Amino acid sequence: MTEKTGAIHEAYLLCQKTFDPSIELLDESTNITDAEELRFFRTMSNFFMQQKQKKIIKEA
C-alpha cells in the first residue's frame, strides 16, 4: 500500500464514521453555512446512506 493509498483509506474510514446515517447527522446540516461544504456533506451523507441501504437489503 502506498502512502497515498493509506491516506485515502484513512480518509474513507473517517468519513464512514463521521457520515454514519442518523437523525443527529441530519441536524448537523443546519449548521453548515458554506455552500461547497454543504454539497460535500450531502454527497457524503447520500453515499453512506446508500451503502447502509444496500447492506440492509442484502441482509434481508
Secondary structure, DSSP 4 states (H G I P E B T S, - for coil): --HHHHHHHHHHHHHHHHT---HHHHHHGGG---HHHHHHHHHHHHHHHHHHHHHHHHH-
